[in-house]
Amino acid sequence: MRENDPKVERQKFICGNWKMHGTLEQTRTLLQGILSQWNSEYSDVEVAVFPPFTALMEASRLLQGSAIQLGAQNAYYEDDGAFTGEVSLRMIAELGAGFVILGHSERRTLFCETDELINKKIERSIATGLMPILCVGESLEERERGATDAVVTKQLEHSLAGLTIRHFSRITIAYEPVWAIGTGKTATPAQAQESHAAIRDRIGTLFGRETARDLRILYGGSLKPENAHELLSLPDVDGGLIGGASLKADSFMAIVQAAAQITSQQQA
């Protein structure tokens, strides 16, 4: 966002990506802990949790009537068929999920997902009524050779191919510096802001300045209570896709609290 842009207050969005953690008992314990700490001060922050597939139904039951929303960590773009081991977008929507994470770096690197496959998933998720969170980001090797912008631009252009401005009210983007996920490393505030601003600029080029202005871009690289306030205060950081810190109610809710405090300060 440029300095001469009008002030934009995008709603902060805090997402807990549990990854492959969460038996049914652990799901109950974690969600009960989160819900017990929820209060009206957090009502201006959008919050969602993303348990593994096996815990979605139980999480949906526990979250019913609460302000916390539910999402899935991945899905396949076909509604049904001979796709052993896959779960369709329609299936997760049926369980009450409203969001789905697509293109996470672990899906790209460990399971060889391509931008073209992710594009199909994004198109189908929107058609199904879900709101996709598209993940983009560079590896350490790519950053060190100065390829961050080229890598992220390619991911954006190919993953969003065929979409139009009208789709963007349903899309969130998460920037993941892959080198900072699960390593304990964190992008500096300057690095995070630079990358988020570059993503917003690229979306502005592809889909228009107004679309870019309203788009929420989350930070997804080892965001935790200790750095949450500093990172979430950056002008182009609109929330966080939280990994490890989302597996403990206290740490996850500390991040939600930081987002709420920043929102309150902005509204004052």
C-alpha positions in Angstrom: 0.0 0.0 0.0 1.4 3.4 -1.0 1.8 6.3 1.4 -0.7 8.3 -0.5 -3.4 5.6 -0.4 -6.4 6.3 1.7 -6.3 4.6 5.1 -7.6 1.1 4.8 -8.6 -1.0 7.8 -8.8 -4.6 6.7 -10.2 -6.9 9.4 -7.4 -8.9 11.0 -7.6 -12.6 10.3 -5.9 -15.2 12.6 -5.8 -18.8 11.4 -4.6 -21.8 13.3 -3.1 -24.5 11.0 -2.8 -27.6 13.1 -1.1 -29.6 10.4 -1.0 -33.3 11.2 -1.7 -32.9 14.9 -5.0 -33.5 16.7 -6.6 -36.7 17.8 -10.2 -36.3 18.8 -9.3 -35.9 22.5 -6.6 -33.4 21.7 -9.1 -31.5 19.5 -11.6 -31.3 22.3 -9.0 -30.1 24.8 -7.5 -27.5 22.5 -10.8 -26.1 21.4 -12.2 -26.0 24.9 -9.1 -24.1 26.0 -9.5 -21.6 23.1 -13.2 -21.1 23.7 -12.7 -20.6 27.4 -10.5 -17.7 26.7 -12.7 -16.0 24.1 -14.3 -12.7 25.1 -16.1 -9.9 23.4 -12.8 -7.9 23.1 -11.9 -10.2 20.2 -15.1 -9.7 18.2 -13.4 -7.4 15.6 -10.9 -10.1 14.8 -11.8 -13.0 12.4 -10.5 -16.3 13.8 -10.5 -19.7 12.2 -8.9 -23.1 13.1 -7.8 -25.8 10.6 -7.7 -29.2 12.2 -6.9 -32.4 10.3 -9.7 -34.0 8.3 -10.4 -36.7 10.9 -11.2 -34.0 13.5 -13.3 -31.7 11.3 -16.6 -33.1 12.4 -15.8 -32.9 16.1 -14.4 -29.4 15.7 -17.5 -28.4 13.8 -19.7 -29.7 16.7 -17.6 -27.9 19.4 -17.5 -24.6 17.5 -21.2 -24.4 16.7 -22.6 -21.1 17.9 -19.2 -19.6 18.6 -17.4 -16.8 16.8 -14.5 -19.1 15.8 -14.7 -20.4 12.2 -13.6 -23.7 10.8 -11.4 -24.6 7.8 -9.6 -27.5 6.2 -5.9 -27.8 5.4 -6.3 -29.1 1.9 -8.8 -30.7 -0.5 -9.2 -32.1 -4.0 -10.9 -30.3 -6.8 -13.2 -33.1 -8.0 -16.5 -33.6 -6.2 -16.2 -37.4 -6.2 -14.7 -40.3 -8.1 -11.9 -42.8 -8.1 -9.4 -40.7 -6.2 -8.3 -43.0 -3.3 -7.3 -41.1 -0.2 -8.5 -37.7 -1.4 -11.2 -35.5 0.2 -13.4 -33.2 -1.9 -14.2 -29.6 -1.3 -17.8 -30.5 -1.2 -17.2 -33.0 1.6 -15.5 -30.5 3.8 -18.1 -27.8 3.1 -20.7 -30.3 4.3 -19.0 -30.5 7.7 -19.4 -26.8 8.2 -15.9 -25.6 7.0 -15.9 -22.2 5.5 -12.2 -22.0 4.5 -9.6 -24.1 2.9 -5.8 -23.7 2.8 -4.4 -24.3 -0.7 -0.9 -24.3 -2.0 0.8 -24.6 1.4 4.6 -24.9 1.0 4.5 -28.4 2.5 1.9 -29.5 -0.1 4.1 -28.0 -2.8 7.5 -29.5 -1.6 6.5 -32.8 0.0 3.6 -33.7 -2.3 4.7 -32.1 -5.5 1.6 -29.9 -5.9 1.9 -27.6 -8.9 0.5 -24.1 -9.4 -1.8 -25.5 -12.1 -3.2 -28.1 -9.6 -3.6 -25.4 -7.0 -5.4 -23.2 -9.6 -8.0 -25.9 -10.2 -8.5 -26.3 -6.4 -9.0 -22.5 -6.0 -11.5 -22.3 -8.8 -13.5 -25.3 -7.5 -13.4 -24.0 -3.9 -15.0 -20.7 -4.9 -17.6 -22.6 -6.9 -18.3 -24.8 -3.9 -18.8 -21.7 -1.6 -15.6 -22.0 0.3 -13.0 -19.3 0.8 -9.5 -20.3 -0.2 -6.4 -19.2 1.5 -3.7 -19.3 -1.2 -0.1 -19.8 0.2 2.9 -18.4 -1.7 6.5 -18.0 -0.7 10.1 -18.7 -1.4 12.8 -21.1 -0.1 16.0 -20.0 1.6 18.0 -20.8 -1.6 15.6 -18.7 -3.7 15.8 -15.8 -1.2 19.6 -15.9 -1.1 19.9 -15.7 -4.9 17.5 -12.8 -5.0 14.6 -14.7 -6.6 11.9 -14.0 -4.1 9.9 -11.6 -6.3 10.1 -13.9 -9.3 9.1 -17.0 -7.4 6.1 -15.4 -5.7 5.0 -13.6 -8.8 5.0 -16.9 -10.8 3.0 -18.6 -8.0 0.5 -15.8 -7.9 0.0 -15.6 -11.7 -0.3 -19.3 -12.3 -2.3 -20.1 -9.2 -4.8 -17.3 -9.9 -5.0 -17.8 -13.6 -8.5 -17.5 -15.0 -9.9 -15.7 -11.9 -11.5 -12.3 -12.1 -12.0 -9.3 -9.8 -15.3 -10.6 -8.6 -13.7 -13.7 -7.1 -11.4 -11.7 -4.8 -14.0 -11.1 -2.1 -13.6 -14.7 -1.3 -9.8 -15.0 -1.5 -7.1 -14.6 1.1 -3.3 -14.8 0.4 -0.8 -16.1 3.0 2.9 -15.2 2.5 5.1 -18.0 3.7 8.8 -17.5 3.8 9.5 -21.3 3.6 12.8 -20.9 5.3 11.0 -19.6 8.4 8.5 -22.4 8.8 9.3 -24.7 11.7 12.9 -23.5 11.8 12.5 -21.0 14.6 13.7 -18.3 12.1 11.4 -15.4 11.4 11.5 -12.8 8.7 12.4 -9.4 10.0 9.5 -6.9 10.1 11.2 -5.1 7.2 11.4 -8.3 5.2 7.8 -9.3 6.0 6.5 -5.8 5.0 8.5 -5.7 1.8 7.2 -9.1 0.7 3.6 -8.3 1.6 3.7 -5.0 -0.1 5.2 -6.6 -3.2 2.3 -9.2 -3.3 -0.2 -6.4 -3.0 1.4 -4.5 -5.8 1.4 -7.6 -8.0 -2.3 -8.2 -7.3 -2.9 -4.6 -8.2 -1.2 -5.1 -11.5 -3.2 -8.2 -12.2 -6.6 -7.4 -10.8 -6.7 -3.6 -10.1 -5.7 -1.3 -7.3 -9.0 -1.5 -5.5 -8.8 -5.3 -5.4 -5.3 -5.1 -4.0 -6.3 -2.5 -1.4 -9.1 -4.7 0.0 -7.2 -8.1 -0.2 -6.1 -9.6 3.1 -2.5 -10.9 3.2 -1.5 -13.1 6.1 2.0 -13.7 7.4 2.8 -17.4 7.7 6.4 -17.8 9.0 6.8 -18.6 12.7 4.4 -16.0 14.0 4.2 -16.4 17.8 3.1 -14.3 20.8 6.6 -12.8 21.2 6.6 -11.2 17.7 2.8 -11.0 17.0 2.3 -7.4 17.9 5.2 -6.1 15.9 4.4 -8.2 12.8 0.6 -7.7 12.9 1.2 -3.9 13.2 2.8 -3.7 9.7 0.7 -1.9 7.2 0.4 -4.7 4.7 0.2 -7.6 7.2 -3.5 -8.4 7.8 -3.2 -11.4 10.1 -1.4 -14.7 10.5 -1.4 -18.3 9.3 -0.2 -19.8 12.6 1.5 -23.2 12.8 3.1 -24.4 16.0 1.8 -21.6 18.2 -1.8 -22.6 17.3 -1.4 -26.0 19.1 -1.6 -24.4 22.5 -4.6 -22.4 23.5 -2.7 -19.9 25.5 -0.2 -19.0 22.7 -2.9 -19.0 20.0 -5.2 -16.7 22.0 -2.2 -14.4 22.9 -1.9 -13.8 19.1 -5.6 -13.2 18.8 -5.3 -10.7 21.7 -2.5 -8.9 20.0 -4.6 -8.6 16.8 -7.5 -7.3 18.8 -5.3 -4.7 20.6 -4.0 -3.4 17.2 -7.5 -3.2 15.8 -8.7 -1.3 18.8 -5.7 1.2 18.4 -6.5 1.7 14.8 -10.2 2.4 15.5 -9.4 4.9 18.3 
